[in-house]
């Protein structure tokens, strides 16, 4: 059971007074309200104005945010953000405060709940008939648009009342800053390719971990808090708010999800056919240029095309897909001014709330259908399929030869035109495996149960030994990658060799059934051929180390006896000598050939410790 620290500030005088005092310290307009200091090196800005500018309050208004008081250039630091949010919660009976927990540097990760029906606990929100939308800002805290837009929307749903009707239709939870420690590694030089805010946070945590690579391995304390919160709420819609890297183009607000080919076909169909067009129309009406998620093939030339990427479960949108939680990734265009991006994010959030409210029944039916699926075969990843072409709003390109690097450098001229580009569809399902009835984790590896609990994956811990006929996998081709990645040394599994064997599991072993809502994610975490499995994240390196060896004075006479008694073995050895010069020239390798075929060889070397209970 998740324990959430819930702080209701409804009429709580002490908290309200403290929040007002904190706010009073920051009433002057931010001194840093200006364009980025590297503005002269960025591509020409495309001039913009839109109806969403009317969403901004006058800088002198008592509920103006730092963003508004700085004319759209600034974003407040953690302390100012928290003080403003505390003041807002204290001022409205429709808002509440939830603490997810503390970061490694002891900052509170907090959420604000907006509910017209007073659903202010995780249990009440999960049980409500109203749809629940969870949005998080600052998973990469240099990309903080979602925080400032979310604060404005919460204010307008409550104290100013301009969006109060939303409280009658939907419950909304905002985590303004997910990566709170990274948020405070602030500076004007954090993101060289981004137009604002003037002072920005950092991409990775205080432990240098990228939270949007951490969903499955859950190394970061911040991610552990978020996973508990996410599964306690079980939202109808989960929004992860980012800013892009990369090329210039006309679109300012891009967003999307894994398509119907993903692990949640019905959910993804609803997101594609219902949410995407309705949100795009709302953005268009307010003067923005919405587009699909854009990942360019070649930053030097958009005409080379873009990828239609399908995220794996280490990423927010891939994790939601695998866990059957409708999840949308927002990527605002980094080269658009901060003012434009934040206002577009406000419109995006509001449109998502309205679309979820209007389509609640269809959305929940899609969630239920995907959670009930129990396919006999399950894919573990994706590969490229046939390309297609789309019309694309590009910005004129003018590449030039660099006198500094000696290579080609792209420059953009700010002129927008429509071109046709290829889209490489990363949508072909790959890596199909038989979905077992359950996975069996030996007691020696039962600490993996803590990770499974974080992912809301259910399991049974057995109390008495049991002997079972199960499928076991050996991984003769597994190899360790050469450099660390996100705090791990990753492993490539290679081709697995399966066999049916009788295995005894002692007390404390875990049986993890796949017949559960989290069954798809269970396969992706526990099947070693999955790129996001615990095995490929390097959590089981022990199985790849050899611990028993031989002495040649024993193996030499034993090998001669084996050759004399086994003609087939003798032929195999002779063929290896004739065709493998390196093997033939290595005395130790030649003796190892026989050791591996002797009864003394370690049969658990490269044996994957988790077994598969096959369905009848």
VOGU-3710 file (C-alpha; in Angstrom, 3 decimals, decimal comma):
1> xxxxxxxxxx> 0,000/0,000/0,000  1,362/3,401/-0,943  1,674/5,869/1,900  1,197/9,400/0,621  1,747/12,430/2,803  -1,399/14,447/2,132  -1,421/18,059/3,223  -4,793/19,793/2,901  -4,332/23,522/3,262  -8,011/24,337/3,241
11> xxxxxxxxxx> -8,172/27,249/5,649  -4,963/26,226/7,404  -3,880/29,609/8,694  -0,288/28,756/9,605  0,575/27,314/6,212  -1,263/30,059/4,383  0,588/32,726/6,366  3,960/31,100/5,668  3,158/30,814/1,974  2,119/34,470/1,785
21> xxxxxxxxxx> 5,316/35,498/3,551  7,406/33,475/1,099  5,533/35,011/-1,817  6,114/38,511/-0,495  9,846/37,985/-0,871  9,432/37,647/-4,635  6,940/40,360/-5,604  9,306/42,362/-7,781  9,506/41,403/-11,479  12,395/39,003/-12,118
31> xxxxxxxxxx> 15,598/40,850/-12,912  16,674/38,250/-15,463  13,754/38,807/-17,864  15,605/38,711/-21,154  16,346/36,596/-24,198  18,967/33,834/-23,855  22,535/35,143/-23,868  23,323/32,831/-26,802  20,399/34,173/-28,866  22,741/35,557/-31,540
41> xxxxxxxxxx> 24,008/32,042/-32,309  20,562/30,442/-32,661  18,652/30,224/-35,959  16,396/33,201/-36,752  13,284/33,246/-34,621  10,022/32,845/-36,525  7,806/35,698/-35,400  4,652/34,510/-33,632  1,493/35,811/-32,056  -1,568/33,810/-31,145
51> xxxxxxxxxx> -4,848/33,854/-29,299  -3,219/31,948/-26,433  -1,424/35,172/-25,443  -4,735/36,214/-23,899  -4,190/33,515/-21,270  -1,460/35,597/-19,619  -2,378/37,794/-16,674  -1,165/41,360/-16,328  2,262/41,348/-14,600  0,802/43,289/-11,673
61> xxxxxxxxxx> -2,038/40,821/-11,013  -1,848/39,173/-7,597  -1,941/35,713/-9,213  0,528/36,397/-12,002  3,299/33,799/-12,116  6,985/34,620/-12,491  6,612/33,570/-16,120  3,924/36,207/-16,679  5,655/38,879/-14,618  8,751/38,470/-16,803
71> xxxxxxxxxx> 6,809/38,845/-20,073  7,278/35,137/-20,768  11,051/34,877/-20,386  11,539/33,443/-16,891  10,712/30,373/-14,827  10,949/30,506/-11,015  13,358/28,509/-8,893  12,210/25,650/-6,670  11,577/27,754/-3,552  9,543/30,360/-5,430
81> xxxxxxxxxx> 7,587/27,687/-7,280  6,756/25,903/-4,043  5,770/29,121/-2,277  3,444/30,168/-5,109  1,832/26,714/-5,195  1,354/26,691/-1,412  -0,322/30,082/-1,609  -2,601/28,845/-4,388  -3,602/25,694/-2,497  -4,317/27,763/0,608
91> xxxxxxxxxx> -6,637/30,002/-1,409  -8,901/27,302/-2,892  -11,122/24,594/-1,451  -10,695/22,675/-4,720  -6,947/22,145/-4,368  -4,820/19,896/-2,187  -1,140/19,124/-1,724  0,427/15,669/-1,943  4,025/14,908/-1,082  5,505/12,064/-3,120
101> xxxxxxxxxx> 8,684/11,978/-1,021  12,127/13,536/-0,754  14,831/13,677/-3,388  18,422/12,566/-2,689  19,217/16,197/-1,819  16,182/16,301/0,497  13,846/18,423/-1,591  10,162/17,562/-1,561  8,697/16,204/-4,798  5,128/17,444/-4,621
111> xxxxxxxxxx> 1,888/17,300/-6,567  -1,129/19,607/-6,645  -4,571/17,995/-6,920  -7,461/19,909/-8,480  -10,826/18,281/-7,799  -14,282/19,802/-7,770  -15,616/16,775/-5,916  -12,987/16,864/-3,166  -11,148/13,718/-4,263  -7,902/14,552/-2,490
121> xxxxxxxxxx> -6,363/11,156/-1,772  -4,865/8,647/-4,149  -7,610/6,199/-3,217  -10,400/8,707/-3,833  -8,913/9,814/-7,150  -8,495/6,230/-8,359  -12,077/5,386/-7,356  -13,729/8,478/-8,837  -16,158/8,249/-11,736  -14,518/11,351/-13,153
131> xxxxxxxxxx> -11,499/10,816/-15,397  -8,116/11,498/-13,821  -5,331/13,241/-15,740  -1,794/13,215/-14,313  0,757/15,613/-15,837  4,403/15,917/-14,881  6,785/18,739/-15,663  10,534/18,756/-15,364  11,449/15,106/-15,765  14,274/16,911/-17,594
141> xxxxxxxxxx> 14,373/20,111/-15,589  15,979/22,206/-18,290  12,728/21,514/-20,156  10,404/23,179/-17,698  7,546/24,491/-19,873  5,029/22,163/-18,223  5,607/23,612/-14,767  4,784/27,194/-15,738  1,846/26,210/-17,953  0,440/23,894/-15,277
151> xxxxxxxxxx> 0,626/26,566/-12,593  -1,351/28,955/-14,798  -3,986/26,323/-15,562  -4,435/25,351/-11,902  -4,890/29,022/-11,056  -7,477/29,500/-13,778  -9,359/26,370/-12,684  -9,640/27,844/-9,192  -8,897/31,392/-7,997  -9,451/33,313/-11,244
161> xxxxxxxxxx> -12,243/30,974/-12,354  -11,734/31,280/-16,113  -11,442/27,481/-16,465  -13,550/26,548/-13,452  -15,891/24,385/-15,526  -13,124/21,793/-15,778  -13,531/21,056/-12,062  -17,005/19,672/-12,769  -15,750/17,208/-15,372  -12,264/15,944/-14,548
171> xxxxxxxxxx> -9,753/15,523/-11,741  -6,305/16,915/-12,481  -2,986/16,206/-10,763  0,125/18,221/-11,609  3,666/17,385/-10,548  5,255/20,747/-11,409  8,859/19,567/-10,968  9,712/15,873/-11,110  13,521/16,136/-11,102  13,748/18,662/-8,281
181> xxxxxxxxxx> 17,507/18,455/-7,640  18,278/18,907/-11,328  15,907/21,890/-11,323  18,196/23,625/-8,846  21,343/23,005/-10,878  20,307/26,220/-12,577  22,090/28,546/-14,922  21,838/30,593/-18,083  24,062/28,117/-19,940  22,288/24,826/-19,257
191> xxxxxxxxxx> 20,797/24,262/-22,731  22,779/25,680/-25,620  20,191/24,816/-28,281  17,107/26,140/-26,472  15,352/29,545/-26,437  14,613/30,103/-22,784  13,726/30,309/-20,081  16,518/32,686/-19,166  17,669/30,475/-16,286  17,239/26,723/-16,774
201> xxxxxxxxxx> 17,667/23,563/-14,769  19,672/20,498/-15,767  18,815/17,360/-17,734  19,940/14,706/-15,226  19,563/14,139/-11,500  22,128/14,818/-8,789  23,311/11,229/-9,405  23,629/12,034/-13,153  20,729/9,741/-14,056  18,287/10,522/-16,840
211> xxxxxxxxxx> 14,865/9,909/-15,328  13,364/9,280/-18,749  15,584/6,234/-19,131  14,825/4,934/-15,648  11,239/3,675/-15,699  12,072/-0,038/-15,812  15,305/-0,201/-13,799  14,078/2,441/-11,293  17,505/3,316/-9,905  16,649/6,907/-8,993
221> xxxxxxxxxx> 14,901/7,698/-5,717  12,801/10,192/-7,671  11,614/7,463/-10,035  10,769/5,128/-7,166  8,537/7,830/-5,687  6,909/8,457/-9,074  6,212/4,789/-9,796  4,490/4,335/-6,428  2,450/7,471/-7,065  1,592/6,528/-10,641
231> xxxxxxxxxx> 0,310/3,086/-9,722  -1,594/4,356/-6,684  -3,424/6,914/-8,835  -3,838/4,692/-11,913  -4,689/7,727/-14,101  -6,861/7,639/-17,172  -4,296/9,817/-18,941  -0,606/10,398/-18,143  1,161/13,391/-19,727  4,945/13,767/-19,779
241> xxxxxxxxxx> 5,988/17,306/-20,706  9,318/17,877/-22,529  11,214/20,149/-24,929  13,042/18,837/-28,013  16,630/18,873/-29,151  17,659/19,102/-32,778  16,616/20,665/-36,065  14,570/23,730/-36,921  11,039/23,453/-38,354  7,730/25,303/-38,146
251> xxxxxxxxxx> 5,888/23,173/-35,561  5,952/24,538/-32,010  4,011/21,891/-30,054  4,570/18,256/-31,023  3,152/15,252/-29,222  2,226/11,614/-29,661  2,160/8,107/-28,270  3,086/4,601/-29,333  0,723/3,639/-32,153  -1,848/0,843/-32,451
261> xxxxxxxxxx> 1,027/-1,567/-33,169  2,141/-1,084/-29,540  1,472/-3,116/-26,413  -1,855/-1,305/-25,833  -3,605/-1,353/-29,226  -6,998/-0,079/-28,069  -5,562/2,694/-25,895  -3,221/3,822/-28,647  -6,042/3,817/-31,184  -8,062/6,123/-28,926
271> xxxxxxxxxx> -5,072/8,410/-28,406  -4,422/8,503/-32,153  -7,995/8,841/-33,404  -9,612/10,898/-30,630  -7,110/12,777/-28,484  -4,557/13,691/-31,162  -6,969/15,438/-33,569  -8,967/17,192/-30,849  -5,891/18,546/-29,106  -4,362/19,558/-32,441
281> xxxxxxxxxx> -7,533/21,457/-33,357  -7,463/23,289/-30,019  -3,824/24,276/-30,538  -4,541/25,424/-34,074  -7,469/27,570/-32,924  -5,209/29,298/-30,401  -2,545/30,155/-32,954  -0,088/27,284/-32,506  1,285/24,845/-35,070  0,870/21,315/-33,681
291> xxxxxxxxxx> 2,696/18,382/-35,188  3,681/14,763/-34,596  6,709/13,792/-32,558  9,717/14,641/-34,726  12,982/12,696/-34,573  15,099/13,604/-37,581  17,161/11,056/-39,493  19,853/13,628/-40,320  19,992/16,951/-38,512  21,808/18,421/-41,511
301> xxxxxxxxxx> 18,933/17,793/-43,881  15,285/17,301/-42,896  14,676/16,085/-46,436  16,355/12,846/-45,366  13,240/12,268/-43,304  12,224/11,492/-39,750  11,655/8,455/-37,568  8,241/7,406/-36,368  9,693/6,080/-33,124  8,085/3,444/-30,904
311> xxxxxxxxxx> 9,287/3,900/-27,332  10,414/1,023/-25,152  9,392/0,831/-21,484  12,466/2,629/-20,124  10,765/5,807/-21,430  7,578/7,316/-20,003  5,425/6,790/-23,092  6,764/3,266/-23,656  6,259/2,397/-19,995  2,674/3,598/-20,062
321> xxxxxxxxxx> 2,087/1,586/-23,232  3,498/-1,578/-21,641  1,568/-1,007/-18,393  -1,667/-0,103/-20,245  -1,783/3,454/-18,879  -2,685/5,936/-21,665  0,467/8,041/-21,969  1,302/10,988/-24,200  4,744/12,495/-24,706  4,804/16,248/-25,359
331> xxxxxxxxxx> 7,902/17,692/-27,059  7,817/21,467/-27,481  10,213/22,823/-30,087  13,354/24,111/-28,376  13,978/26,879/-30,928  10,606/28,528/-30,319  10,513/31,340/-27,716  9,709/30,264/-24,161  6,563/32,394/-24,080  5,173/30,598/-27,136
341> xxxxxxxxxx> 6,041/27,154/-25,800  4,500/27,671/-22,357  1,274/29,069/-23,779  1,064/26,162/-26,194  1,537/23,765/-23,279  -1,343/25,436/-21,419  -3,591/24,900/-24,462  -2,359/21,299/-24,757  -3,119/20,549/-21,091  -6,565/22,112/-21,199
351> xxxxxxxxxx> -7,445/20,279/-24,407  -6,284/16,959/-22,936  -8,474/17,508/-19,870  -11,503/18,313/-22,010  -10,906/15,399/-24,379  -10,502/12,947/-21,495  -13,713/14,225/-19,905  -15,714/13,964/-23,122  -14,338/10,564/-24,072  -14,170/9,007/-20,619
361> xxxxxxxxxx> -16,310/5,976/-21,375  -14,502/5,072/-24,595  -11,095/5,651/-22,987  -11,856/3,475/-19,982  -13,262/0,756/-22,235  -9,988/0,809/-24,209  -7,969/0,549/-20,986  -10,044/-2,393/-19,773  -9,716/-4,215/-23,110  -5,925/-3,856/-23,214
371> xxxxxxxxxx> -5,520/-4,919/-19,589  -7,564/-8,045/-20,237  -5,477/-9,192/-23,203  -3,471/-12,372/-22,666  -1,739/-13,078/-26,006  -0,083/-16,460/-26,467  2,890/-14,700/-28,094  4,259/-11,336/-27,019  6,653/-9,040/-28,834  9,469/-7,442/-26,846
381> xxxxxxxxxx> 10,479/-4,642/-29,232  10,145/-3,014/-32,629  12,024/-2,702/-35,889  11,648/-0,544/-38,987  8,873/-1,323/-41,422  7,958/0,162/-44,783  8,510/3,940/-45,039  5,788/6,405/-45,981  5,748/10,059/-47,021  4,174/13,102/-45,372
391> xxxxxxxxxx> 3,888/16,808/-46,060  6,129/18,630/-43,597  6,327/22,298/-42,555  10,059/22,826/-42,925  12,314/25,828/-42,421  14,686/26,684/-45,254  18,123/25,082/-44,908  21,442/26,617/-45,901  24,299/24,227/-45,064  27,835/25,553/-45,186
401> xxxxxxxxxx> 31,384/24,263/-44,821  32,809/25,060/-41,394  36,262/26,614/-41,216  36,445/25,455/-37,592  35,350/21,815/-37,760  36,014/21,223/-41,441  32,592/19,609/-41,754  29,134/20,570/-42,922  27,082/22,750/-40,575  23,401/23,490/-40,999
411> xxxxxxxxxx> 21,977/26,981/-40,899  18,278/27,826/-41,167  16,893/31,001/-42,690  13,514/31,288/-40,924  11,498/30,810/-44,145  8,721/28,212/-43,829  7,621/26,014/-46,714  5,863/22,681/-47,177  8,005/19,820/-48,436  7,448/16,076/-48,742
421> xxxxxxxxxx> 9,715/13,916/-46,593  9,955/10,176/-45,877  8,940/8,760/-42,500  10,793/5,659/-41,381  8,221/3,635/-39,497  9,698/1,954/-36,440  6,449/0,048/-36,079  7,171/-3,559/-36,991  6,774/-5,829/-33,977  9,941/-7,793/-33,227
431> xxxxxxxxxx> 11,323/-10,297/-30,748  8,247/-12,443/-30,247  8,376/-14,820/-27,275  5,924/-17,339/-25,880  4,092/-15,717/-23,001  4,446/-18,161/-20,108  1,865/-18,794/-17,441  4,378/-17,535/-14,878  8,020/-16,819/-14,195  9,802/-18,535/-11,322
441> xxxxxxxxxx> 12,473/-16,526/-9,510  14,728/-18,575/-7,187  15,065/-17,457/-3,572  18,644/-16,309/-4,252  17,250/-13,699/-6,658  14,097/-12,844/-4,697  15,308/-9,298/-4,090  13,957/-8,615/-7,595  10,572/-8,714/-5,903  11,188/-5,200/-4,587
451> xxxxxxxxxx> 11,484/-3,921/-8,152  8,387/-5,840/-9,204  6,453/-4,228/-6,355  7,487/-0,788/-7,610  5,928/-1,736/-10,947  2,721/-2,976/-9,273  3,443/-6,488/-10,553  1,903/-9,119/-8,314  3,663/-12,324/-7,240  3,465/-15,166/-4,735
461> xxxxxxxxxx> 6,315/-16,002/-2,354  6,317/-19,763/-1,741  6,832/-21,093/1,784  7,735/-24,712/0,993  10,054/-26,227/-1,584  8,444/-27,310/-4,843  9,827/-29,328/-7,745  8,531/-28,293/-11,185  9,037/-29,082/-14,835  9,828/-25,686/-16,350
471> xxxxxxxxxx> 11,501/-24,148/-19,358  15,004/-22,890/-18,664  17,107/-20,664/-20,903  20,856/-20,696/-21,490  22,531/-17,686/-23,009  25,744/-18,804/-24,759  25,941/-15,622/-26,870  25,380/-13,086/-24,072  27,996/-10,335/-24,029  28,732/-7,334/-21,831
481> xxxxxxxxxx> 28,745/-3,936/-23,522  31,908/-1,877/-23,320  30,802/1,366/-21,649  28,403/2,223/-18,815  24,974/3,555/-19,702  22,681/5,189/-17,153  24,601/3,727/-14,234  24,696/0,166/-15,592  26,856/-1,999/-17,768  24,327/-3,381/-20,189
491> xxxxxxxxxx> 24,214/-6,904/-21,569  23,274/-8,149/-25,029  21,457/-11,454/-24,638  21,938/-12,994/-28,075  20,082/-16,163/-29,043  18,652/-18,096/-26,099  18,742/-21,904/-25,978  15,658/-23,360/-24,285  15,158/-26,744/-22,659  12,568/-28,382/-20,421
501> xxxxxxxxxx> 14,024/-29,430/-17,080  12,892/-30,311/-13,589  13,950/-27,606/-11,148  13,492/-27,392/-7,387  12,537/-23,991/-5,999  13,135/-23,532/-2,301  11,223/-21,491/0,263  11,310/-17,809/-0,558  11,170/-18,304/-4,323  8,742/-16,100/-6,228
511> xxxxxxxxxx> 6,081/-17,177/-8,704  5,150/-14,226/-10,950  2,022/-14,931/-13,007  1,435/-13,182/-16,326  -2,338/-13,447/-15,886  -2,594/-9,951/-14,399  -3,015/-6,355/-15,568  0,752/-5,926/-15,489  1,399/-9,159/-17,375  2,789/-7,461/-20,480
521> xxxxxxxxxx> 5,265/-5,452/-18,429  6,150/-8,626/-16,503  7,354/-10,272/-19,720  9,367/-7,199/-20,692  11,065/-7,126/-17,299  11,743/-10,838/-16,835  12,351/-12,262/-20,309  16,119/-11,957/-20,941  15,646/-11,270/-24,658  13,784/-8,016/-23,865
531> xxxxxxxxxx> 15,975/-4,912/-24,158  14,473/-3,558/-20,946  14,703/-6,754/-18,936  16,493/-6,763/-15,615  19,021/-9,081/-17,284  19,892/-6,699/-20,111  20,163/-3,842/-17,624  23,079/-5,796/-16,134  21,381/-6,801/-12,890  22,434/-10,460/-13,261
541> xxxxxxxxxx> 26,066/-10,218/-14,338  26,926/-13,018/-11,928  25,525/-15,639/-14,287  28,061/-14,615/-16,938  31,125/-15,300/-14,795  32,846/-18,667/-14,726  33,924/-19,803/-11,289  35,342/-23,350/-11,747  38,248/-24,285/-14,030  40,520/-27,270/-14,737
551> xxxxxxxxxx> 44,161/-28,211/-14,566  45,718/-29,498/-17,755  47,371/-32,482/-16,072  43,881/-33,827/-15,365  42,186/-32,814/-18,617  44,907/-34,133/-20,905  44,476/-37,847/-20,028  40,698/-37,373/-19,637  40,481/-35,882/-23,138  42,423/-38,799/-24,627
561> xxxxxxxxxx> 39,993/-41,234/-22,986  36,998/-39,231/-24,291  38,398/-39,337/-27,846  38,957/-43,092/-27,638  35,429/-43,785/-26,406  33,380/-41,340/-28,538  33,866/-41,360/-32,317  31,357/-38,561/-32,836  33,246/-36,355/-30,407  36,539/-37,253/-32,100
571> xxxxxxxxxx> 35,136/-36,216/-35,476  33,817/-32,934/-34,070  37,227/-32,173/-32,539  39,083/-32,992/-35,765  36,748/-30,769/-37,779  37,249/-27,892/-35,350  41,030/-28,271/-35,603  40,889/-28,243/-39,391  38,611/-25,195/-39,697  39,621/-22,938/-36,790
581> xxxxxxxxxx> 43,281/-21,915/-36,828  43,020/-19,831/-33,666  41,494/-22,769/-31,801  44,060/-25,200/-33,156  46,928/-22,966/-31,967  45,567/-22,541/-28,417  46,314/-25,518/-26,085  44,024/-24,196/-23,355  41,101/-23,757/-25,737  41,587/-27,262/-27,066
591> xxxxxxxxxx> 41,412/-28,745/-23,559  38,462/-26,507/-22,713  36,621/-28,125/-25,624  36,643/-31,376/-23,633  36,084/-29,781/-20,232  32,855/-28,234/-21,493  31,680/-31,687/-22,573  32,687/-33,406/-19,349  30,449/-33,966/-16,311  32,682/-31,567/-14,330
601> xxxxxxxxxx> 31,677/-28,475/-16,276  29,449/-25,914/-14,500  25,960/-26,501/-15,917  24,746/-23,224/-14,398  27,274/-21,084/-16,266  25,203/-18,756/-18,493  22,007/-20,335/-17,190  19,367/-17,636/-16,856  18,195/-18,013/-13,249  14,536/-17,196/-13,888
611> xxxxxx> 12,531/-20,121/-15,266  9,340/-20,102/-17,299  6,224/-22,033/-16,321  4,585/-22,773/-19,652  0,840/-22,683/-20,111  -0,960/-26,003/-20,581
//
